[in-house]
Amino acid sequence: MDYSQRMNMIDMFTDPPEYRPPATVEEMAGSVDYPNLNSQQYRMTRKTNGPTALNPCLELAARNSVGQVILVGNNYMGRRWESSFYGWENAADVPDQSKACFKRQCRYSITALKFTQDPNLFLLGSDKGSVELWSTRNPARGDGYSLYQVDVQSEHIEAVSAMDLFHGDENKLVTGSHDGCIKVWLYGADLASITTMTNAHTDEITALTTNRNELSSFASTSLDR
């Protein structure tokens, strides 16, 4: 092999002398000669923090045993899909955002929502495959609402598409995802998956429901029929 003819990779990827992109963001925004830089600038620009607001696409709602209500709104209009959830003490105050007791913005879409048997705990599923356990208050933190995330586990490969809780003394839930996987979890001080059915279905799980009479059984539906 004639190594004198080999390609110099450093020279290959060095910018040519005539490559002179705009020096400022303002000049780059008006340039049509360097469109790749324009798209890169668009992708890398961090979104400014705006005021917290409930996103317009209201998709999920839950009410616990003491009458508290949570609404989830997703936003599909921007370059990043995101979500927010608001909680109210009374259903009569919904959807007045000024009367919300707690609220949170999320950098992903929320796809499932359930209150647990404990009225201070609720569960979320997301389009990134995570399951989250949240608490609205804790005596150790004083009186009133104190929203915080107890635990989060990202074990689904695709988006969580269905969720339901088992009834009984044991704190268990079941989740399903777009790839046909079903998982059973224990929740309390944290989240732990105890059963995984990777190929429960061959298509997206569309619904899950547990049996109030048989505490260990549930039914599932899927696009695979």
WONORFEN-V716942 format. One record per backbone hydrogen bond with DSSP energy under -0.5 kcal/mol. CO is the residue of the C=O (numbers start at 0). NH is the residue of the N-H. E is the energy in kcal/mol with one decimal. If there is no record, write none. Layout:
BEGIN
CO:NH:E
CO:NH:E
END
This chain:
BEGIN
0:2:-1.1
1:4:-1.7
2:5:-1.1
6:8:-0.9
7:11:-2.0
8:12:-1.6
10:13:-0.9
15:18:-1.8
17:19:-1.1
23:27:-2.2
24:28:-2.2
25:29:-0.9
27:30:-1.3
33:36:-0.5
33:37:-1.5
34:38:-2.3
35:39:-2.2
36:40:-2.7
37:41:-2.0
38:42:-2.4
39:43:-2.3
40:44:-1.2
47:49:-0.8
55:57:-1.5
56:58:-0.6
56:73:-2.7
59:71:-2.6
61:69:-2.5
63:66:-1.6
67:63:-2.0
68:87:-2.9
69:61:-1.9
70:85:-2.1
71:58:-2.1
71:59:-1.3
72:83:-2.1
73:56:-1.6
73:75:-0.5
74:81:-1.4
81:74:-2.8
82:105:-3.1
83:72:-2.7
84:103:-1.9
85:70:-2.3
86:100:-2.8
86:101:-1.3
87:68:-2.1
89:92:-1.3
90:93:-1.2
92:95:-2.2
94:96:-0.8
95:98:-1.5
96:99:-1.1
101:86:-2.8
103:84:-2.1
105:82:-2.1
108:110:-0.5
108:126:-2.2
111:124:-2.0
113:122:-3.5
116:118:-0.7
117:115:-0.6
117:120:-2.2
119:135:-2.6
120:115:-2.3
121:133:-2.9
122:113:-2.1
123:131:-2.8
124:110:-2.6
124:111:-1.5
125:128:-1.3
125:159:-2.5
128:154:-0.7
128:155:-1.7
129:125:-1.7
130:152:-2.4
131:123:-2.3
131:133:-0.5
132:149:-2.3
132:150:-1.5
133:121:-2.1
134:147:-2.1
135:145:-3.4
137:140:-1.9
138:141:-1.5
147:134:-2.7
147:149:-0.6
150:132:-3.0
152:130:-2.7
152:154:-0.7
158:177:-1.9
161:175:-2.2
163:173:-2.8
169:171:-1.3
170:186:-1.9
171:165:-2.4
172:184:-3.0
173:163:-2.0
174:182:-2.6
175:160:-2.5
175:161:-1.5
176:179:-1.6
176:204:-1.9
179:199:-0.6
179:200:-1.6
180:176:-1.6
181:196:-3.4
182:174:-2.7
183:193:-2.8
183:194:-1.5
184:172:-1.7
185:191:-2.2
189:187:-1.6
191:185:-2.8
194:183:-2.4
195:197:-0.7
196:181:-2.0
196:199:-1.3
203:222:-2.0
206:220:-2.1
208:218:-2.9
209:211:-0.6
212:214:-0.6
213:210:-0.5
213:216:-1.6
216:210:-1.8
218:208:-2.2
220:205:-2.3
220:206:-1.2
221:224:-1.6
END
